[in-house]
Amino acid sequence: MSACEKGQQWQRALDLSTAMHMSALKPDVISYSAAISACEKGQQWQRALELFNVMQQSDLQPNDFSYNAAISACEKGQQWQRALGLLAGMQQSHLQPSVISYNAAMSACEKGGRWELALSLLSSMRQKQLTPQEMSHSAAISACEKGGQWVLALGLLSSMREMQATPEVISHNAAMSACEKGGQWV
């Protein structure tokens, strides 16, 4: 199953999962997580969530890898509400969301045009003692750019250094794009 995930063979991962159900073998959390991740990589967010739900119905407790793969699948499918629901479900399951979890959720909000939520997630990371990475800030800056919030985008860019994140090309490009969309030429 893991080989299918790494090879982005989501259909084969689903076939293996189905074959396991039909035989005496019972899929475990690792099997489900690999299949969910394969679906995420194959842009199959609905199938990823179906597998996630089947895993829970099978009395298996999703782990952080399961949740992160499902959140990433929602991000790629532009399903920000579902991504946030999974992030909340992760916490309700007494799992600590990681920087990866938050980055995927922020990217989902960015793709959904929900800049306020992306900024809220960035703030939540700090409150939970997680150190946002360059990718975290880039997702928030891109969300501001898509929401026409060029002032906030520039503020995030300038605050990155004091947050111990080095701005790279993606962050600068997103901030410049925000200025362009806001008619702010320098």
C-alpha positions in Angstrom: 0.0 0.0 0.0 2.8 2.4 0.9 4.5 1.7 -2.5 1.2 2.8 -4.2 1.1 5.9 -2.1 4.7 6.8 -3.1 4.1 6.0 -6.7 0.9 8.0 -6.7 -1.1 5.0 -7.7 -4.3 5.8 -5.8 -6.5 3.4 -7.8 -4.2 0.5 -7.0 -4.2 1.5 -3.3 -8.0 1.4 -3.4 -7.9 -2.0 -5.1 -5.6 -3.3 -2.4 -7.8 -1.9 0.3 -10.8 -3.6 -1.2 -9.0 -6.9 -1.6 -8.0 -6.8 2.0 -11.6 -6.3 3.1 -12.7 -9.2 0.9 -10.1 -11.6 2.2 -9.3 -12.5 5.8 -6.9 -9.6 6.1 -8.0 -6.7 8.1 -6.5 -3.3 7.1 -4.9 -1.4 10.0 -4.3 2.3 10.5 -1.0 2.2 8.5 -2.8 0.6 5.5 -5.6 3.1 5.6 -3.3 6.0 6.0 -1.2 5.0 3.1 -4.3 4.6 0.9 -5.6 8.0 2.1 -2.2 9.5 1.2 -2.3 7.9 -2.2 -5.7 9.4 -2.9 -4.5 12.8 -1.7 -1.5 12.6 -4.1 -3.9 11.5 -6.9 -6.2 14.5 -6.3 -9.0 12.2 -5.1 -10.2 14.1 -2.0 -13.6 12.4 -1.9 -12.1 8.9 -1.9 -9.6 10.0 0.7 -12.4 11.1 3.0 -14.4 7.9 2.3 -11.4 5.8 3.4 -10.9 8.0 6.4 -14.6 7.5 7.4 -14.4 3.7 6.7 -11.3 3.6 8.9 -13.2 5.3 11.8 -16.2 3.0 11.3 -13.9 0.0 11.6 -13.1 1.1 15.1 -9.6 2.2 14.1 -8.3 5.4 15.6 -6.7 7.7 12.9 -3.2 8.9 13.8 -1.6 12.2 12.9 -0.4 10.8 9.5 -4.0 9.8 8.7 -5.4 13.2 9.6 -2.6 15.1 7.8 -3.2 13.1 4.6 -6.9 13.7 4.8 -6.4 17.5 5.5 -4.0 17.7 2.5 -6.5 15.9 0.3 -9.1 18.5 1.3 -6.6 21.3 0.5 -6.0 19.9 -2.9 -9.7 19.6 -3.5 -10.4 23.2 -2.3 -12.5 21.9 0.6 -11.5 24.4 3.3 -14.5 23.6 5.6 -13.7 19.9 5.6 -10.0 20.6 6.2 -10.9 22.7 9.2 -13.3 20.0 10.4 -10.5 17.5 10.3 -8.2 19.8 12.1 -10.8 20.2 14.9 -11.4 16.4 14.9 -7.7 15.8 15.3 -7.7 17.9 18.5 -10.9 16.2 19.7 -9.1 12.9 19.3 -6.4 14.2 21.6 -3.9 14.4 18.8 -1.7 17.4 18.6 -1.8 19.0 15.1 1.6 19.7 13.7 3.0 22.4 11.6 2.2 20.1 8.6 -1.5 19.9 9.8 -1.7 23.7 10.0 0.1 24.4 6.8 -2.4 22.1 4.9 -5.4 23.7 6.6 -4.1 27.2 5.8 -3.5 26.3 2.2 -7.0 25.0 2.0 -8.3 28.3 3.4 -6.1 30.2 0.9 -7.5 28.2 -2.0 -11.0 28.9 -0.7 -10.5 32.6 -0.4 -10.7 32.6 3.4 -7.8 34.8 4.3 -9.3 35.6 7.8 -9.2 31.9 8.7 -5.7 31.4 7.3 -4.5 34.3 9.6 -6.4 32.8 12.5 -4.7 29.4 12.0 -1.3 31.1 11.8 -2.1 32.8 15.1 -3.3 29.5 16.6 0.0 27.9 15.7 1.9 30.4 17.8 -0.5 30.0 20.7 0.1 26.3 20.6 3.8 26.8 20.8 4.3 25.7 17.2 6.9 27.6 15.1 5.4 28.6 11.8 7.8 27.8 8.9 8.3 29.8 5.7 5.6 27.7 4.1 3.2 28.6 6.9 3.8 32.3 6.3 3.6 31.9 2.5 0.2 30.2 2.8 -1.1 33.1 4.9 0.5 35.7 2.6 -1.1 34.0 -0.4 -4.4 33.9 1.3 -4.1 37.7 1.9 -3.1 38.2 -1.7 -6.2 36.3 -2.9 -8.4 38.3 -0.5 -7.0 41.7 -1.7 -5.3 42.3 1.6 -2.0 43.7 0.4 -1.3 45.6 3.7 -1.6 42.4 5.7 0.4 40.5 3.2 3.3 43.0 3.5 3.0 43.0 7.3 3.3 39.2 7.3 6.3 39.3 5.0 8.1 41.9 7.2 7.3 40.0 10.4 8.7 36.7 9.2 12.3 37.4 10.3 11.2 38.2 13.9 9.2 34.9 13.8 12.4 33.0 12.8 11.2 32.3 9.3 13.3 33.4 6.4 11.2 34.8 3.6 12.0 33.0 0.3 10.8 33.5 -3.3 7.3 32.2 -2.7 6.6 34.6 0.1 8.0 37.6 -1.8 6.1 36.7 -5.0 2.8 36.4 -3.0 3.4 39.7 -1.3 4.3 41.4 -4.7 1.2 39.9 -6.2 -0.9 41.2 -3.4 0.5 44.7 -4.0 -0.2 44.4 -7.7 -3.8 43.4 -7.1 -4.2 46.3 -4.7 -2.8 48.7 -7.2 0.2 49.4 -5.0 3.2 49.9 -7.3 6.5 50.9 -5.8 
